[in-house]
Amino acid sequence: MESQRTRHVPHRTCVACGKKTVKEALVRLVAPPDGRVAVDLSGKAPGRGAYVCREGDCAGDELKKGRIDSTLRRSTTEQEWSALRSSIKVATSPQ
């Protein structure tokens, strides 16, 4: 009798709440080499990444600028931060 191996599915951690889940349940933020920070809807853009839950309040008050800056190893200006928060809220809103 052959045993079937189940495929390992890697989990990612939300930077806001710390919940570990599959990549599809999260929105990826990316810091590409050009210095900006953006929402990566494809989940495959080059650069350092951080993840935020699609569901819940993680894109709201729990999301802290310092935590994102630390995880992405970048510092964002207040203008970049407000634009990024808006993009995150759009990406996490129910379709």
Number of C-alpha atoms within 10 A of each C-alpha: 3 4 5 6 6 6 6 6 9 9 14 20 17 22 20 20 15 13 12 16 15 11 18 12 17 23 24 26 24 22 22 15 10 7 11 12 24 20 22 20 14 8 16 10 16 11 15 16 22 24 24 27 26 20 13 12 15 20 25 14 8 12 17 15 16 13 13 22 16 11 14 19 13 15 16 18 10 10 8 14 18 13 13 18 18 14 16 24 15 13 18 20 11 8 5
